[in-house]
Amino acid sequence: MTIDMAGIAGDSIVDGPGIRTAYFAQGCPHRCEGCHNPETWDFGVGTPMETDVLAEIARSNPLCRGVTFSGGEPFAQAEGFAELAELLIADGYEIASYTGYTFEYLRDSGTPAQKKLLSLLDVLVDGPFVLAERSLELVYRGSRNQRIIDVQKSLTAGDVVPAPPRWQGEY
């Protein structure tokens, strides 16, 4: 399966704790004012890449133990990102994703592919970027309305559970 990619950061330290591989989806329906990556908004202009090739990129870095899906909007290509997540979970990677959707929307109203992708994640940074809520003091998020969520605990509890302290900038 292919994913339309805007780019890849092989040694990211800003898209989650530790050294991570960050995959940037091409295409975003949200188009948030003040977006950090407006070049990723347009659909159909990225580089199509096979999920097995994308997985190999993370595997090729011996220091990388986590991956982050960003964008654009990964949930706009949920089927492909779910397949990529499954490949990486099999190798023990922590899987995180950014999204302009809320956890509740994806859980309750998302497409089957979006719900599947959500179910595979360890961490979700949810909500649109809101320029009026922007803060440079936040860790791993751009605006105060965004939440860093422990997806597996949240799905079990039926309510949002914050991600572990290392995702909150506490070590």
Summary of the structure (lengths in Angstrom):
residues: 171
radius of gyration: 14.6
end to end distance: 37.2
largest distance: 40.0
contacts: 547
relative contact order: 0.16
helix: 34%
strand: 25%
